[in-house]
C-alpha cells in the first residue's frame, strides 16, 4: 500500500477519504439505476397489463425478500461469475468483472425494487382522472405518463426518495465484502494495521453521517424548489417506509 513506507495518522485519514469519492460514485450510480429501472416498473404496476404487474411483483418480492449481503455474493460469484466465463470463452482470455461494477449493479437493482414502490405510491396518490383526461385530450398512453403523471409523481416521491438514499448509503458499507475499496474497506485496512478500532470506526461513522446529512439536505432543497401548492406527499412512499421498518 502506498502509505505504508511513510505511515502516519494523517496519511491514513487521507487514504480513507479517498474512498469517500468511490462511495459517492457508488451511491449516485445505484440511485440512478434504481430510478431508471424502478420508474417504468411503477408505471407498469399501475397502468400495465396483468402479466406485467405479475412480473414486477415477482421482481419486487425477490429483491425485498433477500438480505443485501446475500445478494452481493449471489450476483458477484453467481451471475457475474457466469458472465465472466461466457465472455472468457468468446474472447479467448480471462475476463473479470470489477467489484465496483458488481456492487453498483446489485445495489442499483435492489434499490429499483424499493423505488418502484415509492413511485407506485406517488402515482396512486394523484387523482386518477388526470390520466383519463390526458387520453381524452389526444395524448398517447406513454405521452400521458411522460407529460402529465410522472412529473407530478416525481415531485411527490422526493421525501421518500431521500429516505431511500439514506438507507442505500448505509447498505453500501457492505461493499467491502467484494473488495470494493470504498470507505469501510479502507477503514478495516487501517484497523488491521494499527489496531486502533475506536478512532477509525468513529471516523467512519462521522463520514457516513456527513454524507447522509448532505444528501438529505440537497433532496430537501429540491423538494422545496419543485413543490406545487396543493400537491401533497402524505400518501406516497410506502415502499421506502416498509424498507426503513
Buried (B, 14 or more C-beta within 10 A) or exposed (E): EEBEEEBEEEBBBEBBEEBBEBBBEBBEBBBEBBBEBBBBBBBBBBBBEEEBBEBBBEBBEEBBEEEBEEBBBBBBEEBBBEBBEEBEEEEEEEBEBEBBBBBBBBBBBBBBBBBBBBBBBBBBBBEEEEBEEBBEEEBEEEEBBEEBBBEBBBBBBBBBBBBBBBBBBEBBBBBBBBEBBBBBBBBBBBBEBEEEEEBBBEBBEEBBEEBBEEBBEEBEEBBEEEBEEEEEBEEBBBBBBEBEE
